[in-house]
Amino acid sequence: MCLREKRIIQALEDKKVDYIAIMWRPTPEHGRVHFGVDYAHDIVSWVKTHYERKILIGSDPLKHPKFGVAIYKRKVSVSPL
């Protein structure tokens, strides 16, 4: 995991972000085109572990290079009694 991804994940954990939206769009400014496929694997893995996809509009942005938006909601942690 690269330092940039670690910082992003840490910020998401620290702020306890309730929702995350991932959308497909070409991102050549990052040197790779497809978020979660060509780069940011650790971020996507972390999101899938800590969040549940609630809404999908269009194509799955993590699988298809077509327009799509996936909205994820943070999973509720249940503390043991």
C-alpha positions as CSV (number, residue, x, y, z in Angstrom):
1,M,0.0,0.0,0.0
2,C,1.4,3.4,-1.0
3,L,1.6,6.3,1.5
4,R,-1.1,8.2,-0.4
5,E,-3.6,5.4,0.0
6,K,-2.7,5.0,3.7
7,R,-3.4,8.7,4.3
8,I,-6.7,8.5,2.5
9,I,-7.8,5.5,4.4
10,Q,-6.7,7.0,7.7
11,A,-8.7,10.2,6.9
12,L,-11.8,8.2,6.2
13,E,-11.4,6.3,9.5
14,D,-10.7,9.4,11.5
15,K,-13.7,11.3,10.1
16,K,-16.0,8.3,10.3
17,V,-17.4,9.2,6.9
18,D,-21.0,7.9,6.6
19,Y,-21.3,7.6,2.9
20,I,-18.8,7.2,0.0
21,A,-19.7,7.6,-3.7
22,I,-17.5,6.0,-6.3
23,M,-18.1,6.9,-9.9
24,W,-16.4,5.9,-13.1
25,R,-14.6,8.5,-15.1
26,P,-11.3,8.3,-16.9
27,T,-8.5,9.6,-14.6
28,P,-5.4,9.9,-16.7
29,E,-4.2,12.7,-14.4
30,H,-3.4,9.9,-11.9
31,G,-1.3,8.0,-14.4
32,R,-3.9,5.3,-14.7
33,V,-7.4,5.3,-16.1
34,H,-9.7,3.2,-13.9
35,F,-10.0,3.8,-10.1
36,G,-10.1,0.5,-8.2
37,V,-8.9,-1.5,-11.2
38,D,-5.7,0.2,-12.4
39,Y,-4.9,1.9,-9.1
40,A,-6.3,2.4,-5.5
41,H,-6.8,-1.3,-4.9
42,D,-6.2,-0.9,-1.1
43,I,-8.7,1.9,-0.9
44,V,-11.4,-0.1,-2.7
45,S,-10.7,-3.2,-0.5
46,W,-11.0,-1.1,2.6
47,V,-14.3,0.5,1.4
48,K,-15.7,-2.9,0.6
49,T,-14.8,-4.2,4.1
50,H,-16.1,-1.2,6.1
51,Y,-19.0,-0.1,3.9
52,E,-22.0,-1.7,2.2
53,R,-23.1,-0.7,-1.2
54,K,-26.6,0.7,-1.0
55,I,-27.3,2.3,-4.4
56,L,-26.0,1.6,-7.9
57,I,-26.8,3.9,-10.7
58,G,-25.8,2.8,-14.2
59,S,-22.9,0.4,-14.5
60,D,-20.7,-0.8,-11.6
61,P,-17.9,1.8,-11.6
62,L,-15.4,-0.8,-10.3
63,K,-16.1,-3.2,-13.1
64,H,-17.1,-1.4,-16.3
65,P,-15.7,1.5,-18.1
66,K,-19.2,3.0,-18.6
67,F,-20.9,5.6,-16.6
68,G,-21.9,4.5,-13.2
69,V,-22.1,5.6,-9.5
70,A,-22.0,3.3,-6.5
71,I,-23.0,4.7,-3.1
72,Y,-21.7,3.0,0.0
73,K,-22.9,3.4,3.6
74,R,-20.6,2.7,6.5
75,K,-21.4,-0.5,8.3
76,V,-22.6,-0.2,11.9
77,S,-20.2,-1.8,14.3
78,V,-21.8,-3.8,17.1
79,S,-19.7,-3.8,20.3
80,P,-19.7,-7.0,22.3
81,L,-21.5,-6.8,25.6
